Amino acid sequence: MSTPANAQIIPDSSLPNNASIRIEENIITIDGGTQVGNNLFQSFQEFSILTGNSIHFNNALDVHNIITRITGGSISNIDGLISANGTANLFLINPSGIVFGQNARLDIGGSFLATTGSAIEFADGSIFSATEPQAPLLTVDIPIGLRIGTNSGDIHVLGTGEGLTSPSVGTSPIIRNSDTTGLSLKPENTLALVGGNVNLRGSSLTVEGGRIEIGSVGSGLVNLNPVSKEWTLSYEGASSFRDVQLSERALVDTSGDGGGSIVIQANNIYLTDGSSVLIQNQNLPSGSISIKASESLQLSGVSPNDGRFITLLRAESLGTENGANINIFTKNLILEEGANLGTRNYSVANGGNLNIDASESIELSRFSSFNRFFTSSIVTSTLNAGNAGDIKISTGSVLAQDGGLISSLTRANGNGGLVTIDARNSINLSNSAELTSLGQEFINYIPSYIASQTFNAGNAGSLTINTSNLIVGHKATINTSSTGSGSAGSLAIKATDLEVSGIVSSAVVVADNNTQQGLGSPINATGNEGELTIDAERLRITGGLISVRNLGTDNGGTIRINADSISLERQGSIAASTSSGEGGNLFLESQDLQLRNSTITATAGSNGSGGNIIINTDTFVALERSEITANAFEGRGGNIQINAQGFFLSPDSQVTASSERGVDGTVQINAPQIDFTKAAIVPPAVNTPSVVNTCAAQSGGESGELIILSETIPQTSDNFLTSLSGWEDNQEATEQAEDLSVDKTAQKFVEAQGWKTNDDGTISFTTMPNNVVAYSSLNEPPCVNSQQFQQTEEETDLDNKNTLQ
């Protein structure tokens, strides 16, 4: 018969028993073919389905595999329904290309594999070829491979872009369209598209709890492996690959009670325009998402008309079983214009892990043009009692800019995941995403950052970074943080060169109103910050901050830095601070430590005591109004210990361990060579009960202790070594301050109880204390210029060369 429908289905005569067709209105029934064992072979010169028509394979129920080839050299255009009897698998082979239109549907009981390969191979070595169809040797064995030629055609799947009805917003999971159009199979089967380029434009591929395989192969052999009801594909025999593209809100989805598996393999893989690769599982174990792109994987953009749907590659856990893992293997991974890659957990089970192996680079850049809060991101998160998945990244370099971010976070009782980044060349965080409005130049910004965060009772995971060159640019951030009762994770950085113009921190902060409402953070933050560890050859802080902060109720954390060279410039800072708890601790190990207009601080607020600062270095230099402080408000001042071969402090720089209202702390400097010419060291360089004949005493809290162990202490006549404390009236001290010890190698320690001015203008330390007059002036009168110190009452001299005798 020759009808418009019939003209689209033309059997050839290459088989022992060829197919025949029957047409009833818009339904075409295919009978016959050659059955060998459980395999039914069909061969057609042309095979297309017009819009609204249907093709039904009328196979026997004992058929397991319907193997169909198209030999005529024309593309198959399928815009109708394909159905078959029973649970048979359907293989469709057309080397010239296959196009599935918006109305293409599948109604088969088994798996479906469409390929533009040239032939299918069987376990006994037999080949069923679409390019060499003469006298095939048919077999009862199962298919084991697909031969892909160098001129294999493309596969296109078209749709309307309606696979999802609601995007992932705030704390809600993605909502899928239950009436999704496109290619779909019964649960737990395999839907595979293998050929040249594979393009999904607004289309949906869905198999509930099953498996979806997309392979774009330039040439070679693709292996087929039957597993239960599914087929898995492997590409070890492929010699080259081509490209896969998902656009215009295309969807690839194996969600179900037990989430299935998705595998995409190609040279380049592009997800654009709000397209999605998705697995959601509930009460059964899930499979995984595996993406293998020999050149690049690129995710970009949002849905083109309304911007509501971001481009994403996501696994979500909704029930009692762990979520799917995502495994990425590529040379270059690119996320831009608000795209998202990650796992999310809404259940009591754990979220899936995210493993990325990008041999050359990872780039996250450019926020969405529709909504600048949609920044390009790699994230695992939990919103329930289960834990968030871990993030493990191995790459050559990472670039995050314009608000690009990598993070694991918890918004509930579950813990955040571990974040581990190994970048053998570099990590560069720069260029925050600025949020603007008409008439205003700037109102806010979203920093580019790498983080591990908790907003509730769960603990944040640890964050580990290993790289050669790490740059934390202006407004960029690397941090572990808590705004709830959970603890911030530890932060460990190992780098050859580390440059900080932004912030590197572990912090507990109080959430603002928006965070409390949007993420459910408590009003008060009660968690602990984590320990921050840096191991580098060269550390340079230029206007940046390395810190542990606790703005909640708990104690401060610890910073440990081990670097050959440490440089702080332009108000750079290393800080440990608290709002009310005990101050944090700083441990710095280096060969060379230099500060220029910068600070190293361990400060406590409220009742907490100041922290501890211990510095071990060959050379210590503090210039241009630099400060090393371990201060407190009502608690005791902290402790500062500096061990150096050379100690150099400029006149406008200072070292302090003071308390506004409590007891001052201790400063201990151990150095063979000390030069604090005209500099201030507070608390006292001479911490005696009172040295007040020529300089005013100051009190309020109690003075602390200064210990200087040195071979040389260069001085000038207007140096001042002072004990500063508080605001109270300047009465006679009722508590004795600690002793001053000045040590020279092979010399005895010296204790000074007072001093006096001699007739010749020289000053002598004495063993007798001076008296302090109650309510004496709070203003400090000028100190007497001392040109020479003499030995008095068995004390050791400082000669006119300012060297210890």
N, C-alpha and C positions, 0 to 999 in steps of 0.2 A: 504494500500500500504506500501511496505517496501523499502524505498529509504534512502540514507544518510541524506537527508533533513528531511524526514518524521520521521526517528528514533529519532530526537531531540524533536519533539512535539508529546506527547502521552496523549490524554485525559483519565481520569479515568471514572468510571461509578457511581460516588457517588451522582450525582444530579438527580432530576426528569427529566430534559432535559439536556443531556450531549452535549458537543461541538462536532462538526465535522470539519474536515480539508480538504482543497483542495490545491493541489500543481500544480503550473504552473511555470515550470523551477525553478528559485530560490526564488519564491514568495509562501509563505504559507498563505492561507486565512482561518481564523477561523470563522465558522458560528455556530449558535445555542447558547447553554447555556440556563440557566433558568433566565427569566426576571420576576422580581417582582416589580411592580411599575416602578420607574426610575432606579432601580438597576438591573444590569446584572451580574449573578454569573457564573464563569467558574472554572473548576477544572481539573488539569492535573497531571499525574503521573510523567512526565518529561517535562521540558520546557527549551530548549536551542536553540540558533540561531547560525548556522555556519557562518564563515567569508564570507561576501558578500551576504548572504541570507536576506530575509525580512519576517516579520510576520505582517499580517494585520487583526485586529479585525473588522469584518464586522457587527457592531452593528447597531441597529435601531437608528434613529436620536433623538428619545425621551429618550434615555438612558443617564442618568447623570453620573452614576458611573459604570465602569467595574471592578468587584472585582474578581481577579484571584489568585487561590492558587495552590501550587505544593506540592503534598502529598507523592511522591515516595521516598524521602530521599536522592536524589542526588542534587548536586549543579547546579544552572542554570548558564550556560556560554552563554553570549549574546554578539555576535560580529557582529551584523547586525542591521537592521532597524526594529523598532516597530512603527506601525501606527494604527490609529483608525478613525472612521467616526465622523463628527460633532465636538462638544465641550466636549465630554465625558471625565471625569477623569478616570485614570487608576491606580488601586491598584495591586501591584505584591507582593505576599506573599510566601516566601520559607524559612522555618526555617533552612534548611541545608546550606544556603549561596547563594550569588549572585556575579557573576563576570561580569563586563562590560568591554569588550575588547576595543582595540584602534579604532575599526570600529563601535562600538555601537552608534546608533542614535535614536532620538525620533521624531516622526511626529504625534503628537496628538494635539487636539484643547484645551484640558483642562489641569489639573494638573496631575503630576505623582508622585506616592509614592511607593518606593521599600523598603521592610522590610523583615528582617529575624525573625520577631516575629512569634508566634505560631498561633495567631488568631486575628480577628478583631471584635470589639464589636459595637452594634447598640443602638440607643436611647431607644428602647423598651426592652433591656436586651438580645436580641438575640446574638448568637456568631457564626461566620463563621470560623472554625478551620482547620488548615492545618495538625495538629497532631492527631485530633480526627474527621475525616471527615464523620463518619457514621451519616446518617439521619439528616442532618442539618435542623434547622428551619429557613427558609429564610424569609426576612422581607422587607418591603417597606421603613423602616426608614433609616436615614442617618448614616454613620459610625461616631462613637464618640470616639473610642479608639483602641489602639493596645496593645495586650498582648505579653510581651517579656519574654521568658523562660530563665532559667539559662544556657541552652546549645545552645542558639541561635547562628547561624553561622555568619560569617563575610561578609562584603560587600567590594568589590574591584572595583575601577574604574581606568582603564589604559589609557594612552595617550602618546602623543609625546612631550609634554612640549612646545607647540607653542601658548599658549593662549595670550601672549603679544608679540608685535613686537618691542616695544621700551620701555626701562626702564624710570623711572622718573629721569631726569638729569637736574640739574640747575633749570631754571625757567619754564620748560616744563612739562605738565601733562603726565601721562602714556598713551601710545597708545595701544589700544587693537587690536587684530587680527580679522578683520571682517569675516574671513573664519574659525573661530575657530571650531575645531573638538571637539567631546565629547558629553555630554548630554546637550541638550538645548531644551527649550520650547518656545512657542509663548508668547508675552509680557503679563505681569501682572498675570501669573499663578504661581503655587507653585511646586517646585521640591524638594522632600524630600527623604532622605536616612536614615533609622532608623533600627538599629539592634545591633549586637555585635560590634566588632571592625570595624571601617570604614577607609579604606585606599584609598587615591587618589594619584596615582603615574603618574605624567606627564599629568594628565587628566584635563578637563575643565568642570565645571558646570556653565551654564549661563542661565539667564532668564531676559530679558530686562524689567526693572521696576517691576519685580516680586519678588518672595520670594524663598529663598533656606534655607532648614532646614536639618541639619545633626545632628543626635543623636546616640550616642553610649551607649547602655543601657545593664547592666548586667542582670537585671530582674526587673519586675514590669509592670506598666501600663502607657502608653503614651496617653494623651488625644488629640483628634482631634477636632478642632473648625473651622467650615466653616465661612469664612468672605468674602462676595462678591465672586469673582472668586478664592480667595486664601484659603488656609488652614493654620491655625496656630497650633503649637504643644506645649503642656505644659507637664512638667515632674514631677509634684508634686507626682504622684503615683509611680514613679520609686524608687526602693529600693537600687540600685547600678548602677554604670556606668563603662564603659570600655573606650577604647582609640580611638582617631581620629588622623590620620596622613596625612599631605599633603607633598609630596616630589617631587623632580625632576621637578621643575617649574609647579606644579599643580596650577590651578586657580579656584577660586569660585567668581562669578561676577554677580551682578544684576544691572549693570549700564544701564542708559537709560535717556530719557527726564525727567522722574521722577525716581530717583534712588529707587530701591526696598529695601528689607530687607534681612539680612543674620543672621541666628541663628545657632550656633554650641554649642552642649552640650555634655560633656563627662567627664571622670575621668581625663585623661591627653590629651592635645591637642598639637600636634607637627606640626610646619610649618618649613620646611627645604629646602635647595637647590634652593633658589630663588623662592619659592612658594608664592602665593599672595591670599589674601582675599580683594576684592575691590568693592567699590561702587562709581560711578561717576554719578552725576545728573546735569541737565541743567535748564530747565525752569518750571519744576514742582517740588513740594515738594518731599523730599526724605524720605525713611524709616531710618533704623538704622542697625548697626552691633552689635550683642549681642553675646558675648562669655562667656560661663559658663563652667569652668573646676574645678571640685571639688578638684582636687589635684594640677595640674599645667598647665600653658600655656607657651610653649617654642617656641621661634622664633630664628632661627639660620641659618647662612650661606648664600651663594650666588649661582647662577647657576653653576653647577659643571664644565663645560668645559671652559667658557670664563669669568666667574665672572661678567658679565654685569648686571645681574638681582639680586637685593638683595631680601631677604625674607622680605615681608612686609604685614602689615595689615593696610589698608588705605581707607579713604573716601575723595573724591575730589569733590568740587563744581565748575562747569564750566559755569553756566548760571545766571539766575536771581533769583533763589531760594536758600535758605540756604542748606548747605551740611548736610550729614548724621552724626548723633552722633555715637560714638563708646562706648560701655559699656562692661567692662571687670569685670567678677566675678570669682575669683579663690583663691586658697590658696597661690600659689607661681607663680610669673610671672618672666620669664627668657628671656632676649634678649642677644644674643651673636653673634660674628663674623659678625658684620655689619648689623644686622636686624633692621627694622624700624617699629614703631607703631605710628600712628597719623592721623591727618586730614590736608588737604591742600586746600586753597581757591584761585581760579583763577577768581573770579567773583565779581560783585557789591554787591552780597548778602554776608551773613556771612558763615564762615566755620563751620563745625560741632564741637561739644564739645567732649572731651575725658574724660571718667569717669572710673577710675580704683579702684576696691576694691579687694586688694590682702591681705587676712587676715594675712598671715605670712610674706611674703618677696617679694621684687622686686630686681632683679639683672640685671645690664647691664655691659657686659664685652666683651673683645676681639674684636678687629677690624677684618675686612675681610683680609684673607691671599692674596687675589688678589689685593686689593686696600685698603691701610691703611687709606685713607680718608673716607671709609665706616666704621663708628663707630656705635656701637649699640646705638639706640636713641629712645626716646619718644618725639615727636614734633608735635605741631600745628603751621601752618603758613598761611600767606596771601600774595599774589602777585598782589592784585588789591585793589579796593576801599572798598570792604567788609572787615569785621574784621576777624581775626583768631579766632578759637575756644578756649574755656577755657580748661585747664587741671586740673582735680581734682583727687587727689590720696589719698587713705586711705589704710594703710598697717601697718605691724608690724615693718619692717625694710627695708631700701634701701641701696644697695651697688652698686656704680658706679665706675668702674675701667677701665684702658686701653682705655681712651677716651670715656667711656659711658656717655650719656648726657640726660637731660630732659630740654626741652625748648619750649617756645612759641615765635614766632618772626613775624615781619612784614617787607616786602621788598618794600612796596608801601605806598599808602595813607591810607589804612585801619589800624586799631589799632591791636596790638598784643592781645592775650588772657590773661586772668588771670591764674596764676599758683598757686595752693594750694596743699601743701603736708602735710599730717598728718601721721606721723610714730611714733607709740606709744613707740617703743623701741629705734631705732637708725637710723641715716643716716650717711653713710661713703662714702666719695669721695676720691679716691686714684689712684695712678699709671696712669700717663698720657700715651697716645699712642705716642711713639717716632717714628719719621720718619727717616729712615736711608738709606744710599746709599753705594755702594761699595767704599771702600777706605776711608770712613768717619765714624767716630764713632757715630756722632750725628749731625743732621742738623736742626731739628725742632721737635716740639711735639704738640699733640692735647690734651688739658687738659680734664679730667673728670669734668663735670660741670652741674649745675642746673641754668637756666637763663631765663630771659625775655628780648627780644632784639628788637630794631628797627634799620633798615638800611636806612630809608628814612623819609617821612613826617609823617607817622602814629606814634602814641604813643605806646610805649611798655606797656604791661600790668603789673599789680602789681604781686609780688612774695611773697607768704606767706608760711613759714615753721614752723611746730610745731612738736617737737620730744623730747625725753628724752635725748638722747646722739647724738650730731652732731659733726662729725669729718671732717674737710676740710683739706685734706692732702696736701703734697708738690706738687705744680703745679696745684692742683685742684682749682676750682673756683665756687663761688655762686655769681651771679651778675644780675643786671638789667642795660642795657646799650643802648646808642644811638650813631650811627655814622651819623645821618642825622639831619633834622630839627625837627623831633619828639622828645618827651621827654621820658627819661628812666622812667620806672615805679618805684613805691616804693618797698622797700624790708623790710620785717618784719620777724624776727626769734625769736621764743620762744623755749627755750631748758633748760633742767636741767643742762647739761654739754655741753659746746661748746669749742672745741679745733680747733685752726686755725693755720695751717702751710702753707696754700695756700693763697687765696685771697677771701675776702667777700667784694663786692663793688657795688655801683651804680655810673655809669660813663658815661660821654660824651667824646668820643674819635674821632679823625680824622681817617677816613678809609684809609688804604693803597691802592696802585694802583690796586691790585688784587681784593680787596673788592669793590672798585668803579666800576670796569669793570664788575665783575661777578654778583654783587648784585644791581648795580645801585645806590650806595650811593653817595651823593654829595661830592664835594671837601672839603667844609667847614662844620663842624658840628655846628649847632646853637641851638640844643635842650637843655633842662634842665635835669640834673640828678635827680633821685628821692630821697626821704627821706629814710634813713636806720635806722631801729629800731631793737634793740636786747634786749630781756628780758631773763635773765638766772640766775641760781644760781651761777654757776662757769664759768667764761670766761678765757681761757688761750690762749694767742697768742705767739707761738714759731716760730720766723722767718717768721711769716705770716703778712698779711695786712688786716685791715678793713678800708675801705675808701669810700669817695664820691669824685669824680674827675670830673672836667669839663675842657677838653683840647680844647674846642671850644671857643665861644665868650661870653657865658653867665656866670651867677654868680654861686658860689659854692652851694652845697647842705648841708644837715643837717644829723648828726649822733646822735642818742639817744641810750645810753646804760644804762640799769638798771640791775645790777648784784650784788649779795652778795659779790663776790670776782672777781677782775679783775687782771690778771697777764700777763705782757709782758716780754718776754725773747728773747735773741739771735737776736737782731735787729727786734723784733716785732714792729708793728706800728699801730696806729690809726690815720688816716689822712683825712683832708679835704683840697683839693687843687684846684686851677684854673690856667688856662693859661693867661687869661686877665681880667676876671671878678672879682667881689668881692669874698673874701675868704669865705669858708663854716663855719659851726658852729658845735661844738662838745659839747654834754651835757652828762656827765658821772655821774651816781649815783651808789655808792657802799658802802660796809662796809670796804673793804680792797682793796687798789689799789697799786700795786707794779710794778716797772719798773726796769729791769736789761738790760743795753746796748740796750735800746729801746726808742721809740719816740712817743709822742702825738703832732700832728702838725695841724695847720689851716693856710695854706700858700696861698698867692695870688701872681700871676705873673703880669707883666706889670704894668698897672695903678691901678689895684684893691687894695683895702685895705685888710689887714690881717683879718682872721676870728676871731671868738670868741670861747674860750674854758672855759667851766664852769664845775668844778669838785666838787661834794659833796661826801665826804667819811669820814669814821671814822679815817682811817689811810692812809696816803699818804707817800710812800717810793719810791725814785728815786735813783738808784745806778748804778755804772759801766758805766759812760759816757752816761747816759740817758738824754733826752732833752724833754722839753715841750715848744713848740714854736708857736707863732702866728705872723709870719713875713710877710713882703711885700717888693716889690722892689721900686716902685715909689709912691704907695699909702701909706696910714697911716697904721702903725702896728696894729695888732689886740689887743684883750683884753683877758686876762687870769685871771680867778677868781677861787681860790682853797679854798674851805671851808672844814676844817678837824679838828679832835680832836688832831691828831698828824701829824706833817709835818717834814719829814726827807729827806735831800738832800745831796748826797755824794759830796766830793770835785771836782770830775770830771764831775758832772752833772750840768745842768743849766735850768733855766726858762727864756724865752725871748719873748718879744713882740716888735720887732724892725722893722725898715724900712731902706732899703739900701739908699734911697734918700729922703724919705718923713719923716713924723712925727712918732716917735715911739709910740707904743701903751701903754697899761696899764696892770700892773701885780698887782693883789690884792690877798693877802694871809691872810685868817682868820683862826687862829688856836691857841688854848690855849698853845700848846707846839710846838715850832719850833726849828729845828736843821738843819741849813745849814752850818755846820762847814766846812770852806774852800771852800764852794760852791759859784757858780756865779748865781746871779739873775739879769737879764738884761731885761728891763731898770731898772734905778737906784734904789738901795736900799736906797740911799740918793739922792732924786731927787730935788735938790736945783738949783738955777740959776747957781752957780758955786762953787764947792768945789775943789780948785786947788792948795792949798799951798803945798801939798806933793804928790798929784797924778795928772797926766796930764789930762786935759780936752780933750774930743774927740767930734767932731761935724761933720756936713755934712748935716744930717737931724736934726729934732728937737727931743730932748729927750722927753720921755713919763713920765708916772706916776707909782710909786710903792707905794702901801698901804699895810702895814703889821699890822694886828690886832692880838696881842698875849700877853699872860701873861709872857712868858719866851722866850728869844732869845739868846741861847748860842753862844758865839763868841770866836775866837782865834785871836791872834795878826796879823795873815796874811790873815784873811778873806778879800775878796774884794766885794763890792757892787757897781756896776758900770753902767754907762749909755754909751752904745756903739751905734754909729750911723755913718755909711757912710764913705765916702772917701774924703770929701772936706777938704780944708786947715783949720787949727785949729784956726780960728779967734774968737774974742770975740763974744759970743752969742748975737744976737739981739732980740731974743724972750725969754720970761721967761718960764722956764719949770715949771711943776706942783710941788705941794708941797709933801713932805714926811710926812706921818702920822704914828706914832708908838703909839699904843693904849694899855693900860693895864686896865683891868676892874677896875672901880671906880677911874681911874686916868684921867687927862686931856690930850688932844692931844698935840703934840709937833711939832713945825715948826722950822726947822733949815735953816738958810740963809747962813751959812758958818761955818768954823771951824778954830782953831788955835792951834799951838803947844806951850805948857807952858814950863817954864824954867826947870821943873822937868821931862820933857819928856812926860807928859800926854797930851791928846788931849781934847779940849772942843768944843762943838757945840756952835755957837754964833747966835745972831739975826742979825748980820751985814753980808752982802754978801762979798765974796772974789772977787777980780778982776781977769779977764782973760786977759793975754797978747796976742795980735794979733800975729798970725803966730808962736806961741810957738810950741814946739816939738810934733810930732805925736806919738813919742815913750812914753810909759807910764813908768815913773820912779818908783822905788819901793816905796810903801807906808811906812810911818813911823810906826814902831811897837808901837801899843798903848797898854799899860798895864792897864790903868785906865782912866775912863771918870769921870769928875767932873761937878757938876752943875754950870753953868756960865750964868749970865745975865738972870735969871729967867727961865732957862731951866731945864729939868729933867735929872738926872744922870743915867748912866749905871755904876754899881760898878764893882770892880775887880773880881766879880764872874760871870760877864757877864749876870746879870739879871736886868730887868728894875725896877727902884726904883719908 
